[in-house]
């Protein structure tokens, strides 16, 4: 089932074309990785997908279930922006469910604790302030905060950029597992293309002319398109 379809989407800021004619689908349960050089519009693309930015031309078609509050959630590169520095982590996670779904505090707290457990963050860590956690633990907490509303579409903007290689693999493995378990789709903007074959169902490479290359994640190392070779760092 297609959760979201972009059809010829372009975004223009003044005289600058940030996205040009972008078309693709996001299917339920899949992990889609978006690659491309810095400044090509990857973050803008996520904003269009979540609905916070309207395209200048083209159309975005969303499955009706995505219209409900909390069904599209986003994870940022810097998790500190998603967590209240003055509240224990579990309270920040629970507050997202209370705010978006209107749950009673006790119910929201229980769901928050389960989601924190799902992402591998011990309750002892969840009871501390975000500043007491490592970068990897904070990113897990931010992921739990996104998952606490049981979304159908997760959008993540370079969620592993600040993590060491081991923490990067752990984070991507959690996202992969949650998609398989929930039927949730995840669209990940990544700077490092290394994890694509192991973790992505599909990938696409953005360029100034839109989507330049796309394919199955496992086929990524054999893609000979110049844009794909460029993001792999090949001459």
Backbone as a chain_set.jsonl record, in Angstrom:
{"seq": "XXXXXXXXXXXXXXXXXXXXXXXXXXXXXXXXXXXXXXXXXXXXXXXXXXXXXXXXXXXXXXXXXXXXXXXXXXXXXXXXXXXXXXXXXXXXXXXXXXXXXXXXXXXXXXXXXXXXXXXXXXXXXXXXXXXXXXXXXXXXXXXXXXXXXXXXXXXXXXXXXXXXXXXXXXXXXXXXXXXXXXXXXXXXXXXXXXXXXXXXXXXXXXXXXXXXXXXXXXXXXXXXXXXXXXXXXXX", "coords": {"N": [[0.844, -1.197, 0.0], [0.584, 2.186, -0.886], [1.645, 4.768, 1.076], [2.262, 7.396, 0.703], [2.559, 9.599, -2.039], [4.571, 11.363, -4.224], [4.268, 13.598, -6.842], [5.778, 14.935, -9.385], [6.913, 17.051, -7.848], [8.003, 20.291, -7.104], [9.962, 22.823, -5.547], [10.323, 26.203, -5.032], [12.264, 28.832, -3.907], [12.139, 32.102, -3.988], [14.255, 32.982, -6.53], [15.453, 30.602, -6.611], [15.549, 27.21, -7.335], [14.818, 24.647, -5.334], [13.888, 22.022, -5.172], [13.171, 19.923, -7.939], [10.769, 18.663, -9.945], [10.258, 16.182, -8.532], [9.437, 12.834, -8.106], [8.062, 10.012, -6.544], [7.146, 7.046, -4.668], [6.098, 6.068, -1.348], [6.024, 3.158, 0.378], [4.016, 1.183, 2.616], [5.582, -0.141, 5.486], [8.212, -0.112, 4.53], [11.737, 0.802, 4.393], [13.081, 3.654, 3.217], [15.811, 5.228, 1.834], [17.16, 8.421, 1.391], [19.466, 10.05, -0.576], [22.143, 12.315, -1.518], [23.984, 15.267, -2.579], [25.106, 17.88, -0.294], [22.861, 20.562, 0.331], [21.09, 20.034, -1.711], [18.42, 19.77, -1.285], [17.287, 17.878, 0.427], [16.361, 18.051, 3.108], [14.329, 19.91, 2.729], [12.666, 18.338, 1.157], [11.735, 16.466, 3.075], [10.207, 18.183, 4.638], [8.163, 18.843, 2.863], [7.011, 16.33, 2.613], [6.025, 15.847, 5.18], [4.135, 17.782, 5.349], [4.518, 20.357, 6.261], [5.465, 22.207, 4.534], [4.322, 23.537, 1.564], [4.369, 22.347, -1.802], [5.725, 24.164, -4.618], [4.983, 23.552, -7.207], [3.364, 20.636, -8.609], [2.171, 17.662, -6.873], [1.195, 16.202, -3.724], [0.185, 13.206, -2.529], [-1.453, 11.741, 0.108], [-2.076, 8.838, 2.029], [-5.255, 8.368, 3.521], [-5.23, 7.766, 6.26], [-2.999, 9.037, 7.214], [-3.711, 11.576, 7.796], [-4.557, 11.815, 10.385], [-3.779, 12.992, 13.675], [-0.433, 12.789, 14.742], [0.319, 10.687, 13.091], [2.266, 11.046, 11.198], [5.577, 11.388, 11.88], [8.626, 12.962, 12.975], [12.179, 12.745, 13.15], [14.966, 14.45, 14.276], [18.33, 15.552, 13.368], [19.802, 16.47, 15.573], [19.107, 15.413, 18.615], [18.607, 16.801, 20.927], [16.92, 18.95, 20.549], [14.407, 17.839, 20.549], [13.816, 17.08, 23.084], [12.881, 18.089, 26.317], [15.09, 19.907, 28.218], [14.801, 20.216, 30.932], [13.189, 18.313, 31.966], [12.684, 14.887, 32.96], [13.545, 12.27, 30.661], [11.52, 10.351, 30.082], [9.224, 11.761, 30.684], [9.184, 13.739, 28.709], [8.779, 12.154, 26.466], [6.28, 10.996, 27.044], [4.743, 13.323, 27.113], [4.498, 14.047, 24.445], [2.678, 12.186, 23.429], [0.437, 12.774, 25.014], [-0.094, 15.413, 24.177], [-0.561, 15.173, 21.382], [-2.383, 13.063, 21.022], [-4.133, 13.216, 23.115], [-4.194, 11.574, 25.381], [-4.709, 10.353, 28.732], [-2.581, 11.252, 31.511], [-1.478, 8.985, 32.923], [-1.856, 6.825, 31.153], [-0.395, 7.728, 28.925], [2.147, 7.839, 30.042], [2.653, 5.118, 30.529], [2.692, 4.071, 27.887], [4.86, 5.517, 26.91], [6.974, 4.491, 28.448], [7.056, 1.881, 27.441], [7.733, 2.342, 24.766], [10.255, 3.466, 25.036], [11.565, 1.266, 26.031], [11.343, -0.351, 23.773], [13.179, 0.851, 22.031], [15.51, 0.289, 23.254], [16.371, 1.736, 25.505], [17.145, 1.936, 28.811], [14.995, 2.054, 31.694], [16.053, 3.327, 33.895], [17.793, 5.147, 32.719], [15.928, 6.604, 31.301], [14.673, 8.007, 33.268], [16.309, 10.07, 33.873], [17.675, 13.398, 33.205], [17.929, 14.754, 29.857], [20.502, 15.783, 29.369], [22.195, 14.142, 30.795], [22.589, 11.906, 29.331], [24.238, 9.902, 26.796], [25.119, 10.768, 23.365], [24.111, 8.797, 21.658], [22.177, 7.598, 23.312], [20.422, 9.752, 23.685], [19.5, 10.044, 21.081], [18.114, 7.68, 20.754], [16.104, 8.145, 22.613], [14.819, 10.306, 21.379], [13.853, 8.989, 19.139], [12.072, 7.225, 20.372], [10.244, 9.108, 21.29], [9.167, 9.941, 18.882], [7.963, 7.579, 18.082], [6.006, 7.173, 19.947], [3.412, 7.927, 19.398], [2.485, 5.996, 17.752], [3.075, 6.099, 14.851], [2.465, 6.038, 11.254], [4.203, 6.834, 9.353], [7.537, 7.611, 9.414], [9.854, 10.174, 9.449], [13.195, 10.982, 9.041], [15.915, 13.039, 9.558], [19.062, 12.813, 8.77], [19.635, 11.082, 11.113], [21.694, 9.669, 12.277], [24.01, 11.074, 12.19], [25.539, 12.245, 14.256], [26.525, 10.119, 15.648], [28.633, 7.368, 16.737], [30.08, 4.66, 14.744], [29.089, 2.153, 15.741], [26.834, 2.892, 17.278], [25.373, 4.048, 15.229], [24.708, 1.804, 13.624], [23.133, 0.427, 15.468], [20.964, 2.223, 15.803], [19.839, 2.32, 13.215], [19.15, -0.344, 12.911], [17.143, -0.573, 14.818], [15.16, 1.112, 13.739], [14.66, -0.29, 11.362], [13.623, -2.69, 12.442], [11.328, -1.747, 13.771], [9.783, -0.852, 11.647], [9.238, -3.269, 10.358], [7.767, -4.519, 12.359], [5.552, -2.882, 12.872], [4.462, -2.151, 10.447], [5.01, 0.346, 9.694], [6.3, 2.989, 7.651], [9.539, 4.261, 6.872], [11.409, 7.093, 6.083], [14.588, 7.971, 5.48], [16.991, 10.443, 5.556], [20.28, 10.279, 4.743], [23.724, 10.955, 5.24], [25.962, 9.369, 5.044], [26.361, 6.764, 2.858], [26.926, 4.151, 3.406], [25.346, 2.294, 5.049], [23.222, 1.582, 3.373], [22.887, -0.875, 1.723], [22.435, -2.843, 3.69], [20.325, -1.987, 5.327], [18.301, -0.595, 3.961], [15.262, -0.828, 2.124], [14.741, 0.419, -0.267], [16.4, 2.973, -2.211], [16.981, 6.399, -3.118], [18.519, 8.85, -5.163], [18.985, 12.22, -5.003], [19.151, 15.043, -7.199], [19.865, 18.121, -8.968], [18.072, 17.96, -11.028], [15.98, 16.534, -10.034], [14.927, 13.251, -9.018], [17.616, 11.321, -9.582], [18.619, 8.765, -9.584], [17.594, 5.499, -8.57], [16.694, 2.566, -6.667], [16.68, -0.89, -5.49], [17.72, -1.491, -2.134], [19.713, -3.477, -1.688], [20.924, -3.596, -4.129], [22.408, -1.358, -4.364], [25.333, -1.123, -4.207], [26.098, -1.897, -6.788], [25.094, -0.043, -8.543], [25.608, 1.912, -11.29], [25.132, 4.516, -12.022], [26.182, 7.887, -12.551], [25.46, 9.767, -10.524], [24.934, 8.145, -8.323], [27.39, 6.868, -8.017], [28.83, 9.12, -7.264], [27.777, 9.788, -4.695], [28.704, 7.613, -3.376], [31.305, 8.219, -3.233], [33.015, 7.68, -5.316], [35.218, 8.017, -8.102]], "CA": [[0.0, 0.0, 0.0], [1.327, 3.447, -0.938], [1.248, 5.727, 2.104], [2.486, 8.767, 0.231], [3.017, 9.673, -3.42], [4.969, 12.673, -4.725], [4.072, 13.614, -8.286], [6.33, 16.132, -10.02], [7.006, 18.105, -6.843], [9.074, 21.282, -7.168], [9.911, 23.875, -4.542], [11.099, 27.365, -5.449], [12.4, 29.919, -2.945], [12.609, 33.243, -4.773], [14.722, 32.549, -7.85], [16.203, 29.353, -6.431], [14.819, 25.955, -7.389], [15.394, 23.738, -4.346], [13.505, 20.708, -5.678], [12.666, 20.04, -9.307], [10.123, 17.51, -10.553], [10.521, 14.965, -7.754], [8.325, 11.879, -8.087], [8.303, 8.678, -6.018], [6.153, 6.541, -3.723], [6.545, 5.471, -0.099], [5.145, 2.028, 0.643], [3.901, 0.779, 4.019], [6.518, -1.142, 5.981], [9.537, -0.068, 3.928], [12.735, 1.813, 4.736], [13.557, 4.342, 2.019], [16.915, 6.132, 2.134], [17.348, 9.521, 0.443], [20.864, 10.463, -0.64], [22.409, 13.427, -2.425], [24.957, 16.222, -2.042], [24.618, 18.908, 0.612], [22.203, 21.685, -0.299], [20.291, 19.628, -2.873], [17.0, 19.864, -0.954], [16.805, 16.688, 1.133], [15.552, 18.483, 4.256], [13.119, 20.496, 2.145], [11.826, 17.218, 0.753], [11.06, 15.95, 4.265], [9.183, 19.157, 5.034], [7.035, 18.656, 1.944], [6.379, 15.051, 2.912], [5.271, 15.925, 6.436], [3.053, 18.742, 5.177], [4.828, 21.673, 6.821], [5.813, 23.08, 3.41], [3.562, 23.199, 0.353], [5.195, 22.438, -3.006], [5.409, 25.255, -5.547], [4.226, 22.867, -8.255], [3.269, 19.211, -8.345], [1.173, 17.246, -5.888], [1.527, 15.193, -2.713], [-1.004, 12.421, -2.195], [-1.235, 10.991, 1.337], [-3.11, 7.91, 2.455], [-6.155, 9.086, 4.425], [-4.878, 7.546, 7.669], [-1.918, 9.943, 7.607], [-4.28, 12.863, 8.192], [-4.783, 11.824, 11.832], [-2.694, 13.572, 14.458], [0.61, 11.892, 15.204], [0.59, 9.569, 12.192], [3.549, 11.356, 10.567], [6.464, 11.903, 12.925], [9.947, 13.306, 12.455], [13.347, 12.685, 14.034], [15.962, 15.414, 13.81], [19.734, 15.183, 13.514], [20.202, 16.778, 16.947], [17.992, 14.972, 19.453], [18.366, 17.702, 22.057], [15.806, 19.825, 20.241], [13.143, 17.137, 20.741], [13.672, 16.712, 24.487], [12.94, 19.203, 27.256], [16.28, 19.696, 29.053], [14.469, 20.344, 32.349], [12.28, 17.234, 32.354], [13.183, 13.543, 32.666], [13.279, 11.835, 29.299], [10.233, 9.659, 29.975], [8.157, 12.761, 30.701], [9.146, 14.361, 27.382], [8.185, 11.187, 25.545], [4.855, 10.9, 27.377], [4.08, 14.59, 26.794], [4.171, 14.061, 23.016], [1.433, 11.429, 23.239], [-0.653, 13.546, 25.62], [-0.383, 16.594, 23.372], [-1.054, 14.859, 20.043], [-3.49, 12.109, 21.031], [-5.048, 13.532, 24.202], [-4.251, 10.515, 26.386], [-4.542, 10.692, 30.145], [-1.165, 11.168, 31.881], [-1.052, 7.635, 33.306], [-1.779, 6.014, 29.943], [0.722, 8.23, 28.121], [3.392, 7.435, 30.711], [2.849, 3.701, 30.29], [3.107, 3.882, 26.497], [6.208, 6.077, 26.792], [7.93, 3.535, 29.006], [7.176, 0.753, 26.517], [8.468, 2.754, 23.568], [11.66, 3.6, 25.431], [12.077, -0.1, 26.088], [11.437, -0.821, 22.394], [14.385, 1.386, 21.388], [16.675, -0.161, 23.994], [16.81, 2.673, 26.535], [16.744, 1.444, 30.13], [14.147, 2.992, 32.426], [16.911, 4.148, 34.764], [18.27, 6.263, 31.884], [14.773, 7.405, 30.918], [14.277, 8.834, 34.411], [17.274, 11.152, 34.019], [17.549, 14.508, 32.267], [18.614, 14.464, 28.593], [21.916, 16.134, 29.431], [22.962, 13.076, 31.436], [22.683, 10.782, 28.414], [25.163, 9.994, 25.671], [24.463, 11.164, 22.116], [23.347, 7.66, 21.183], [20.985, 7.434, 24.161], [19.479, 10.837, 23.376], [18.862, 9.784, 19.799], [17.123, 6.633, 21.018], [14.973, 8.795, 23.285], [14.094, 11.081, 20.367], [13.123, 8.025, 18.327], [10.931, 6.783, 21.184], [9.268, 10.203, 21.308], [8.48, 9.902, 17.6], [7.174, 6.349, 17.981], [5.023, 7.066, 21.03], [2.059, 8.14, 18.863], [2.212, 4.903, 16.809], [2.964, 6.687, 13.516], [2.539, 5.198, 10.062], [5.306, 7.327, 8.536], [8.608, 8.231, 10.188], [10.792, 10.939, 8.636], [14.387, 11.205, 9.862], [16.887, 13.886, 8.867], [20.406, 12.449, 9.217], [19.517, 10.75, 12.529], [22.884, 8.997, 12.802], [25.194, 11.881, 11.855], [26.349, 12.558, 15.428], [26.774, 8.884, 16.373], [29.756, 6.541, 16.299], [29.587, 3.605, 13.855], [28.304, 1.138, 16.448], [25.533, 3.489, 17.606], [24.662, 4.213, 13.963], [24.129, 0.504, 13.254], [22.061, 0.122, 16.417], [19.821, 3.078, 15.521], [19.218, 1.897, 11.977], [18.545, -1.656, 13.152], [15.892, -0.343, 15.549], [14.183, 1.631, 12.77], [14.31, -1.409, 10.482], [12.781, -3.617, 13.193], [10.032, -1.115, 14.051], [9.012, -0.857, 10.397], [8.748, -4.614, 10.147], [6.814, -4.905, 13.395], [4.371, -2.017, 12.885], [3.986, -1.769, 9.124], [5.36, 1.757, 9.524], [7.327, 3.319, 6.668], [10.532, 5.225, 7.334], [12.211, 7.769, 5.067], [15.781, 8.433, 6.166], [18.028, 11.186, 4.851], [21.58, 9.879, 5.276], [24.927, 11.51, 4.612], [26.83, 8.221, 4.789], [25.58, 5.751, 2.141], [27.385, 2.815, 3.756], [24.347, 1.354, 5.55], [22.103, 1.367, 2.465], [22.601, -2.264, 1.332], [22.014, -3.674, 4.816], [19.161, -1.498, 6.074], [17.277, 0.057, 3.141], [14.533, -1.562, 1.093], [14.974, 1.169, -1.503], [17.118, 4.238, -2.083], [16.929, 7.312, -4.252], [19.558, 9.881, -5.162], [18.467, 13.501, -5.486], [20.037, 15.987, -7.851], [19.193, 19.351, -9.377], [17.006, 17.625, -11.966], [15.022, 15.651, -9.373], [15.452, 11.942, -8.649], [18.528, 10.935, -10.654], [18.848, 7.328, -9.558], [16.822, 4.831, -7.528], [16.747, 1.117, -6.806], [16.596, -1.68, -4.271], [18.872, -1.239, -1.283], [20.779, -4.466, -1.846], [21.58, -3.381, -5.421], [23.083, -0.057, -4.326], [26.769, -1.145, -4.541], [26.318, -2.151, -8.207], [24.483, 1.022, -9.339], [26.681, 2.606, -12.014], [24.753, 5.876, -12.39], [27.168, 8.844, -12.036], [25.027, 10.381, -9.267], [25.111, 7.154, -7.266], [28.833, 6.739, -7.813], [29.298, 10.302, -6.565], [27.454, 9.725, -3.272], [29.553, 6.573, -2.8], [32.655, 8.747, -3.168], [33.834, 7.108, -6.373], [35.595, 8.965, -9.171]], "C": [[0.88, 1.248, 0.0], [0.785, 4.397, 0.127], [1.311, 7.155, 1.592], [3.044, 8.718, -1.178], [3.359, 11.117, -3.751], [4.941, 12.621, -6.249], [4.559, 14.944, -8.846], [6.494, 17.307, -9.082], [8.234, 18.991, -7.073], [8.858, 22.311, -6.071], [10.852, 24.991, -4.983], [11.083, 28.395, -4.331], [12.982, 31.118, -3.679], [12.978, 32.784, -6.168], [15.415, 31.192, -7.783], [15.278, 28.145, -6.446], [15.497, 24.965, -6.435], [15.091, 22.289, -4.706], [12.901, 20.881, -7.058], [12.088, 18.702, -9.766], [10.349, 16.192, -9.844], [9.275, 14.087, -7.71], [8.794, 10.543, -7.508], [7.176, 8.322, -5.057], [6.842, 6.047, -2.457], [5.538, 4.392, 0.266], [5.141, 1.674, 2.132], [4.935, -0.29, 4.337], [7.928, -1.051, 5.448], [10.427, 1.006, 4.553], [13.288, 2.366, 3.427], [14.632, 5.333, 2.434], [17.065, 7.151, 1.01], [18.783, 10.012, 0.552], [21.004, 11.637, -1.602], [23.378, 14.399, -1.786], [24.299, 17.238, -1.119], [23.983, 20.046, -0.184], [21.299, 21.324, -1.457], [18.803, 19.626, -2.564], [16.434, 18.686, -0.187], [15.934, 17.055, 2.334], [14.26, 19.132, 3.786], [12.148, 19.403, 1.721], [11.07, 16.636, 1.944], [9.957, 16.897, 4.726], [7.945, 19.046, 4.14], [6.286, 17.382, 2.3], [5.542, 15.124, 4.184], [4.126, 16.927, 6.37], [3.311, 20.11, 5.75], [5.242, 22.674, 5.752], [5.041, 22.619, 2.179], [4.481, 23.292, -0.866], [4.773, 23.613, -3.873], [4.609, 24.73, -6.732], [4.247, 21.375, -7.948], [2.285, 18.922, -7.225], [1.737, 16.202, -4.946], [0.226, 14.501, -2.333], [-0.689, 11.557, -0.974], [-2.396, 10.042, 1.582], [-3.943, 8.585, 3.535], [-5.785, 8.922, 5.889], [-3.775, 8.49, 8.144], [-2.441, 11.301, 8.046], [-4.495, 12.952, 9.695], [-3.552, 12.348, 12.556], [-1.711, 12.495, 14.901], [0.968, 10.773, 14.268], [1.823, 9.791, 11.325], [4.431, 11.994, 11.636], [7.866, 12.067, 12.365], [11.012, 13.197, 13.546], [14.422, 13.579, 13.436], [17.369, 14.884, 14.023], [20.215, 15.39, 14.941], [19.015, 16.491, 17.86], [17.667, 15.947, 20.574], [17.182, 18.632, 21.808], [14.449, 19.187, 20.471], [12.84, 16.857, 22.2], [13.801, 17.945, 25.374], [14.112, 18.998, 28.201], [15.991, 19.724, 30.549], [13.537, 19.24, 32.847], [12.935, 15.888, 32.109], [12.732, 13.073, 31.289], [11.898, 11.212, 29.166], [9.07, 10.649, 29.978], [8.043, 13.479, 29.356], [8.486, 13.439, 26.37], [6.681, 11.094, 25.783], [4.106, 12.167, 26.96], [3.69, 14.66, 25.323], [2.871, 13.316, 22.763], [0.242, 12.177, 23.839], [-1.078, 14.687, 24.708], [-1.063, 16.237, 22.06], [-2.282, 13.955, 20.041], [-4.478, 12.34, 22.168], [-5.17, 12.455, 25.257], [-4.151, 11.087, 27.797], [-3.075, 10.498, 30.523], [-0.685, 9.752, 32.198], [-0.897, 6.736, 32.09], [-0.584, 6.427, 29.101], [2.055, 7.808, 28.714], [3.676, 5.952, 30.462], [3.31, 3.406, 28.879], [4.527, 4.392, 26.298], [7.255, 5.106, 27.32], [8.128, 2.345, 28.075], [7.961, 1.132, 25.273], [9.956, 2.951, 23.877], [12.313, 2.228, 25.54], [12.273, -0.659, 24.683], [12.734, -0.365, 21.725], [15.65, 1.085, 22.189], [17.213, 0.819, 25.023], [16.262, 2.23, 27.887], [15.937, 2.501, 30.866], [14.969, 3.869, 33.359], [17.454, 5.348, 33.996], [17.12, 7.184, 31.521], [14.305, 8.316, 32.044], [15.225, 9.993, 34.654], [16.958, 12.288, 33.051], [18.329, 14.201, 30.989], [20.114, 14.748, 28.63], [22.792, 15.08, 30.056], [23.187, 11.883, 30.516], [23.776, 10.998, 27.371], [24.392, 10.414, 24.425], [23.605, 10.024, 21.576], [22.082, 7.429, 21.995], [19.958, 8.522, 23.896], [18.773, 10.576, 22.056], [17.833, 8.656, 19.92], [15.881, 7.231, 21.679], [14.148, 9.607, 22.299], [13.29, 10.159, 19.453], [11.904, 7.508, 19.085], [9.845, 7.852, 21.213], [8.499, 10.262, 19.994], [7.543, 8.699, 17.506], [6.013, 6.295, 18.964], [3.591, 7.295, 20.554], [1.655, 7.052, 17.865], [2.047, 5.428, 15.379], [2.951, 5.633, 12.415], [3.697, 5.613, 9.153], [6.289, 8.069, 9.427], [9.574, 8.9, 9.219], [11.988, 11.295, 9.502], [15.449, 11.917, 9.035], [18.276, 13.656, 9.453], [20.424, 12.075, 10.7], [20.748, 10.106, 13.119], [24.152, 9.833, 12.648], [26.114, 12.112, 13.045], [26.776, 11.315, 16.206], [28.018, 8.167, 15.854], [29.21, 5.37, 15.486], [28.725, 2.548, 14.54], [26.906, 1.659, 16.775], [24.708, 3.728, 16.346], [23.975, 2.91, 13.562], [22.963, 0.153, 14.173], [20.799, 0.922, 16.091], [19.089, 2.614, 14.264], [18.549, 0.526, 12.118], [17.219, -1.522, 13.89], [14.81, 0.152, 14.598], [13.715, 0.517, 11.848], [13.335, -2.366, 11.177], [11.394, -3.038, 13.453], [9.161, -1.065, 12.803], [8.431, -2.239, 10.138], [7.655, -5.004, 11.12], [5.497, -4.145, 13.273], [3.736, -1.816, 11.514], [4.216, -0.3, 8.837], [6.376, 1.889, 8.398], [8.278, 4.338, 7.272], [11.286, 5.78, 6.13], [13.378, 8.425, 5.786], [16.673, 9.211, 5.208], [19.351, 10.834, 5.517], [22.699, 10.571, 4.509], [25.867, 10.388, 4.197], [26.012, 7.133, 4.093], [25.928, 4.323, 2.531], [26.308, 1.849, 4.209], [23.266, 0.959, 4.552], [21.866, -0.109, 2.128], [22.028, -3.112, 2.463], [20.671, -3.27, 5.394], [18.028, -0.945, 5.208], [16.583, -0.938, 2.221], [14.767, -0.91, -0.263], [15.788, 2.413, -1.186], [16.788, 5.1, -3.284], [17.98, 8.382, -4.053], [18.983, 11.14, -5.785], [19.56, 14.315, -6.173], [19.25, 17.208, -8.263], [18.031, 19.08, -10.319], [15.979, 16.672, -11.362], [15.659, 14.36, -8.93], [16.297, 11.434, -9.813], [18.716, 9.429, -10.74], [18.051, 6.735, -8.411], [16.917, 3.331, -7.733], [16.551, 0.43, -5.479], [17.867, -1.495, -3.458], [20.017, -2.198, -1.515], [21.546, -4.287, -3.151], [22.412, -2.106, -5.444], [24.561, -0.14, -4.705], [27.052, -1.339, -6.024], [25.74, -1.065, -9.113], [25.598, 1.869, -9.967], [26.314, 4.04, -12.401], [25.767, 6.865, -11.796], [26.769, 9.482, -10.708], [25.198, 9.425, -8.101], [26.583, 6.934, -6.975], [29.376, 7.932, -7.023], [28.995, 10.232, -5.072], [28.22, 8.597, -2.585], [31.006, 7.024, -2.71], [33.587, 8.183, -4.211], [34.092, 8.146, -7.461], [34.745, 8.721, -10.405]], "O": [[1.814, 1.352, 0.795], [-0.382, 4.784, 0.089], [0.522, 8.011, 1.991], [3.904, 7.891, -1.481], [2.525, 12.006, -3.576], [5.513, 11.721, -6.864], [3.852, 15.951, -8.793], [6.243, 18.448, -9.471], [9.353, 18.499, -7.216], [7.725, 22.629, -5.71], [12.025, 24.754, -5.271], [10.017, 28.788, -3.859], [14.179, 31.152, -3.964], [12.14, 32.263, -6.905], [15.909, 30.694, -8.795], [14.333, 28.068, -5.661], [16.608, 24.503, -6.695], [15.952, 21.421, -4.557], [12.205, 21.861, -7.323], [12.82, 17.73, -9.953], [10.606, 15.18, -10.495], [8.196, 14.539, -7.325], [9.814, 10.005, -7.938], [6.365, 9.168, -4.681], [8.01, 5.659, -2.481], [4.352, 4.668, 0.442], [6.146, 1.849, 2.821], [5.14, -1.225, 3.562], [8.783, -1.833, 5.864], [9.951, 1.971, 5.151], [13.884, 1.639, 2.634], [14.395, 6.185, 3.29], [17.095, 6.795, -0.168], [19.255, 10.349, 1.638], [20.106, 11.918, -2.395], [23.576, 14.362, -0.571], [23.084, 17.433, -1.158], [24.491, 20.445, -1.232], [20.784, 22.216, -2.131], [17.99, 19.495, -3.479], [15.217, 18.508, -0.15], [14.889, 16.442, 2.554], [13.207, 18.923, 4.388], [10.939, 19.536, 1.91], [9.881, 16.341, 1.83], [8.893, 16.453, 5.157], [6.816, 19.145, 4.619], [5.055, 17.361, 2.289], [4.468, 14.526, 4.256], [3.247, 16.928, 7.232], [2.419, 20.958, 5.734], [5.359, 23.866, 6.035], [5.103, 21.45, 1.8], [5.289, 24.217, -0.958], [3.608, 24.013, -3.867], [3.675, 25.381, -7.202], [5.043, 20.908, -7.134], [1.646, 19.83, -6.695], [2.624, 15.427, -5.302], [-0.718, 15.142, -1.87], [0.229, 10.738, -1.011], [-3.556, 10.396, 1.371], [-3.4, 9.3, 4.378], [-6.0, 9.837, 6.684], [-3.631, 8.719, 9.345], [-1.691, 12.097, 8.611], [-4.604, 14.053, 10.233], [-2.424, 12.165, 12.099], [-2.106, 11.429, 15.374], [1.838, 9.966, 14.593], [2.372, 8.836, 10.775], [4.073, 13.015, 12.222], [8.248, 11.399, 11.404], [10.767, 13.517, 14.71], [14.747, 13.482, 12.253], [17.586, 13.912, 14.748], [20.963, 14.564, 15.465], [18.038, 17.239, 17.874], [16.562, 15.919, 21.116], [16.515, 19.054, 22.752], [13.444, 19.889, 20.579], [11.73, 16.439, 22.531], [14.718, 18.749, 25.204], [14.136, 18.004, 28.927], [16.827, 19.308, 31.351], [13.142, 19.235, 34.013], [13.679, 15.745, 31.139], [11.657, 13.445, 30.818], [11.176, 11.522, 28.219], [8.045, 10.402, 29.344], [6.939, 13.793, 28.911], [7.722, 13.89, 25.516], [5.897, 11.111, 24.834], [2.964, 12.092, 26.506], [2.671, 15.261, 24.98], [2.046, 13.764, 21.967], [-0.836, 12.212, 23.244], [-2.269, 14.907, 24.488], [-2.02, 16.896, 21.653], [-3.131, 14.066, 19.156], [-5.547, 11.731, 22.19], [-6.17, 12.422, 25.974], [-3.585, 12.158, 28.017], [-2.391, 9.67, 29.922], [0.407, 9.365, 31.781], [0.065, 5.974, 31.993], [0.16, 5.575, 28.615], [2.985, 7.461, 27.986], [4.821, 5.575, 30.212], [4.211, 2.592, 28.676], [5.316, 3.765, 25.591], [8.305, 4.923, 26.703], [9.246, 1.85, 27.933], [8.764, 0.341, 24.778], [10.81, 2.629, 23.051], [13.478, 2.056, 25.182], [13.251, -1.36, 24.424], [13.322, -1.11, 20.941], [16.732, 1.563, 21.85], [18.388, 0.749, 25.383], [15.048, 2.16, 28.077], [16.161, 3.699, 30.689], [14.622, 5.027, 33.59], [17.565, 6.442, 34.549], [17.295, 8.399, 31.439], [13.608, 9.299, 31.792], [14.986, 10.815, 35.538], [16.088, 12.161, 32.189], [19.304, 13.452, 31.039], [20.901, 14.042, 28.0], [24.01, 15.105, 29.878], [23.9, 10.947, 30.879], [24.183, 12.128, 27.102], [23.161, 10.417, 24.423], [22.497, 10.256, 21.091], [21.034, 7.102, 21.438], [18.757, 8.254, 23.883], [17.581, 10.854, 21.922], [16.797, 8.686, 19.255], [14.753, 6.868, 21.347], [12.919, 9.604, 22.366], [12.182, 10.5, 19.038], [10.826, 7.367, 18.508], [8.657, 7.533, 21.166], [7.314, 10.593, 19.984], [6.463, 8.789, 16.922], [5.126, 5.453, 18.824], [2.648, 6.897, 21.237], [0.618, 7.159, 17.211], [1.001, 5.226, 14.762], [3.369, 4.493, 12.618], [4.122, 4.845, 8.291], [5.929, 9.03, 10.108], [10.055, 8.269, 8.279], [11.819, 11.853, 10.586], [15.831, 11.46, 7.958], [18.63, 14.221, 10.488], [21.159, 12.69, 11.473], [20.855, 9.997, 14.34], [25.249, 9.355, 12.941], [27.332, 12.172, 12.881], [27.328, 11.432, 17.3], [28.41, 8.329, 14.699], [28.009, 5.104, 15.525], [27.732, 2.098, 13.968], [25.914, 0.959, 16.576], [23.481, 3.624, 16.38], [22.798, 2.911, 13.203], [21.936, -0.353, 13.722], [19.695, 0.376, 16.098], [17.862, 2.527, 14.252], [17.507, 0.272, 11.514], [16.277, -2.269, 13.622], [13.677, -0.327, 14.638], [12.52, 0.385, 11.58], [12.348, -2.8, 10.582], [10.395, -3.752, 13.368], [7.943, -1.218, 12.886], [7.272, -2.368, 9.745], [6.726, -5.729, 10.764], [4.435, -4.706, 13.543], [2.596, -1.36, 11.422], [3.69, 0.243, 7.866], [7.216, 1.009, 8.207], [7.878, 5.174, 8.082], [11.742, 5.028, 5.268], [13.186, 9.326, 6.602], [17.065, 8.691, 4.163], [19.528, 11.062, 6.714], [22.625, 10.748, 3.293], [26.49, 10.445, 3.137], [25.056, 6.624, 4.679], [25.303, 3.38, 2.048], [26.33, 0.686, 3.806], [22.459, 0.079, 4.853], [20.728, -0.566, 2.238], [21.219, -4.006, 2.215], [19.942, -4.121, 5.904], [16.897, -0.838, 5.683], [17.232, -1.788, 1.611], [14.964, -1.589, -1.271], [15.855, 2.851, -0.037], [16.371, 4.603, -4.331], [18.291, 8.772, -2.928], [18.551, 11.139, -6.937], [20.727, 14.28, -5.782], [18.069, 17.316, -7.934], [17.102, 19.883, -10.403], [15.193, 16.066, -12.09], [16.814, 14.357, -8.506], [15.777, 11.15, -10.893], [18.942, 8.88, -11.818], [17.851, 7.391, -7.389], [17.189, 2.869, -8.841], [16.288, 1.075, -4.464], [18.957, -1.358, -4.013], [21.176, -1.783, -1.538], [22.676, -4.758, -3.281], [23.057, -1.808, -6.449], [25.022, 0.707, -5.469], [28.136, -0.986, -6.488], [25.879, -1.151, -10.333], [26.418, 2.46, -9.264], [27.112, 4.718, -13.05], [26.173, 6.698, -10.646], [27.624, 9.717, -9.854], [25.568, 9.846, -7.005], [26.98, 6.826, -5.815], [30.281, 7.772, -6.204], [29.85, 10.575, -4.255], [28.376, 8.605, -1.364], [31.848, 6.303, -2.174], [34.806, 8.195, -4.035], [33.276, 9.036, -7.698], [34.906, 9.411, -11.411]]}, "num_chains": 1, "name": "protein.A"}
